[in-house]
Amino acid sequence: MKLHLGSLLLGLCGLAVAAGVTLIAYDQPVPWNAVAIGAPATLVVVGLLGMFSSRRRT
């Protein structure tokens, strides 16, 4: 199974936007301290997935 990282990244961004819009729609504050930790952590995980999926199999 080959992982298409573009689709994965687009899906994660869509999920984050949907969560933010849902919070705003229900008049809840967006927890920016959680976003400040979660966004970089997500980028690191996606980067690691990309490195591992692009390794040559021997």
Phi, psi and omega in degrees: 000124178260128182273125178267105188290332176299316178294320179297314181294318178296321178294319178294320177295318178297321178295319179294317179296317179297320178295317179295318179294322178296318177297317180294321181296327180262020176056037175258142178289144177283124181283089186294334178292326175288324177294322181294335177267319185289322182296309178295324179296320178296319179296322178295315181296317179295321177297318177295319176300320178295319179294315182291326181284338181266359178295142178285137178269127180242000000 
